[in-house]
């Protein structure tokens, strides 16, 4: 289902979870997002929280991804065994690192994922290596100048389904503040979707606002992550308080 949504060619809007808890994850999923990401890298949850949040999202039939803490095969396999439809792997800077991430996502002969589908196979009588390899999404994060310089090589790696841009880390890599909107920063990121399309790879990006999401959608990105649950909660509370205190 996640592959169908992301391969559809239309903008797929993702909800981002950094607050631990199955209920908050379910609330985000029921808001109407096309997909949900549980962020283990910068979120405040651990492995057990992740499992409960995957269960909460599963109650809504919205597909879920996990951003793992690092390009670590152990974490990638744990997330997939727990039921994630795909993973987002941070700080991938070379085709070799991309190949390692893609290999951890797939069973032999396409990769080196270990067999042990603890939760993901529940209710799927025909679950097996071939089905899993066909349906999983491996999204590698390009977040540095050195990675973007090798984007064409990274997207050519077999098993890489999506490139997910981290604009803030990329800005820092360029020597700019995290929330920079420097022309050169914007120019380089606007060139990403065309490179991805040339290899049949999905172009994704983290968006700090609906305005930025619209900008990157118009630039050709189709996997759009909207602000996190924490950001949305803080913004709504701040706006309400500002309105009442004026």
N, C-alpha and C positions, 0 to 999 in steps of 0.2 A: 504493500500500500504506500509506504513512504517513497519507494522508487517511482511509483506511478505519479505521485504528487509532484516530486521534484523534476521528473522527466517530462512533465506536461507542457513545459514551455511558458507557462504563465507564472506570475509572481506568487511564490508560496511564502506566506507570512508565518514566522516562527515566534513562539513565546519562549522566554528565557527564564529559567528558575535558578536562583542563587540562595533562596531562603529554604532551609531544611523543612521537610514535612510533606507527607502524602496528601494532606488536605489542600495545602496551598498549591501543590502541583495539579491536583484535580480541578481546583478553581480556575487556574490558568488555562488548562485544557478545555474546560467548558465555556471559556470566553469566546471560543470560535476560531482559535488559531489553526493553521493548517498542519503544523507540527510543533512539538515541544522539545526543548533542549534542557537537560538537567546538567548543570555546570559544576563538575567536580573540581575543575582547576581553580576557579576563583570563588565558587560558591562555598557555603559553610557546612556542607554535608560530607559524610563519609560513605563507606560502602553500604552499611546497613540502611542508612537514610536513602541512598540511591535505590535500593530494592523496593522500599516502601513507596517511593515517589513514582517509580516505574509502574507499580501496581495501581497507584492512584490515577495516573494518566491512562492506563489500560482500561479503566472503568468507563472511559469516554470514547474509546475507539480512535482517539487521535494518536498518530504514530509518534514515537519518542526517540530522541537521540541522547547520547551522553557525551559531553565534552570531558575527556579523560584528563588527568592531571598533567600527563606528559606522553611522549611517544614511547610508551612502555607496554610491551606485549601482554604482560600480566593484567594490567588495568583494562586494556582493550578487550581481552578475552572475557574478563569478569563482567564487564558492561554488557557484552553481547550475550553471554550465558544467562545473565539476569533478565534479559528480555528487550534490550534496546534494539531498535531496528537499524541503528547505525551509530557511528562514533565520529566526533570531531576531534582531531588530533592536533594539539598546539605546536607551534614553533618548528615546522618542518622546513628545513633550509636547503635541501638538496634532493635530487632524484633517488639517491640511496636511502635517505631517511623516509622518503615517500614510499619506496618499495617495502621497507620494513613495516610501515604502518599498514599498507595494503595486505601484506602477507599475514599479519597477525589477525586480520579480519576474515580470512578465508581458510577453509580446510584444504588439505592436499587433494589434488596436485597443484591447485592454484595458489596455495599459501601454506602456512605452517600452524594454523589454529589447532589447538588441542581439543579433542572431542570430550564434551561434558556439558551439554546444553541444559543445564539444571532447570531453568524456568522457561526459557524461550521456546522449548518444545512442548510445553503443556498445551493440550487441546489441539495439537497439530500432528495428527496421526502419521502423515507422510513426511514429517521433518527429517531431513538428512543433509549430508554435505552439499549435494547439488542444489537443493532448494535454498539452503542457507547462503551459499556462495552467490546465487543469482539475485537474492533479494537484499542482501546487506548493502549499506551505503558507507563508504569510507571517504570522509571529507578531511582533507589535510589543510591546516592553516598556514597561509603565507603571510608573514607578519614582519619581515625584515627586508632591507634593501637587497641583501645578498640572495634571499629567497626569490624576490621578484625578478632579479636579474637572471634567474634560472627557471623562470616560470614555464617556458616552453618545454624544458626538459622534465619538469615535475609533472605537468599535465600529460606528458607522453607515457608516464609509467602505467603499466597495466594494473588494473585494480583500483586506481584512483578515480573515484566517481565524481568528486566535487572538490573545488578549491574554495576555502572559506577565508576571507580577508579579515584581519584584525586591524582596522584603521588606526587605532590609538598606538598599538605597538609599532606599526609601520611608521607613524609620525615620529615616535621616539627614536626609532632606528635612523631616521633622516636628520635627527638633531632638533626636531620641533617639539613643542608641548604636546601632550597626548591628544588633546581635542583640537589640534591644529586644522586649519582650513587653507593652508598655503597653496597657491596655484600649482606648484610642482607636485605636491602631495596628491592633489585632486587629479591632475593630469595623468599621473602614473596609475592611479587606481581606476580611472576611466578606461584605460587600455586593457584591463584584465579580461572582461567578458569576451572580447573578440578572440583572444588567445585560447580561452577555454572552449569556446564554440568550435574552433578549428580542430579540436581533438575530441569533441563530443562530451566534454566535461561540464558539469554544472558550476556556475559562478555564484558564490554566496558571499555575504558580507554582514557584519554587525552594524546596526543602525541605532544611533543614539536618540533619534526622534522620528516622528512620522515624516517630517520635512526631509530629513536625510534619507529615509527609506524611499520616498518618492524620487529623490535625486538619483539614487543608485539604481532604482528600477528603470528609470529613463535611460540610464547609462548601459543597461543590458543585464544587470544582475537579476537573477530570478529566485535565489534562496536568500530571503531577507529576514534577519533576526531583529525583532523589535526590542525596545528597552526591557530590562529585567523586571521581575516581580517587585524587587526591592525599590528600584527606581520609580516604578509606577505608583507604588504605595506612598513613597516619600513625596512625589510630585503632587499627588492628589491631596495628601494631608496639608502640604504647604499652601497649595492654592486655596483650599477651604479656609485655613486659618488667616491667610492674607485677606480674603474676601470679608471675613467676619470682623477683622480688626481695622478695616478701613473706615 
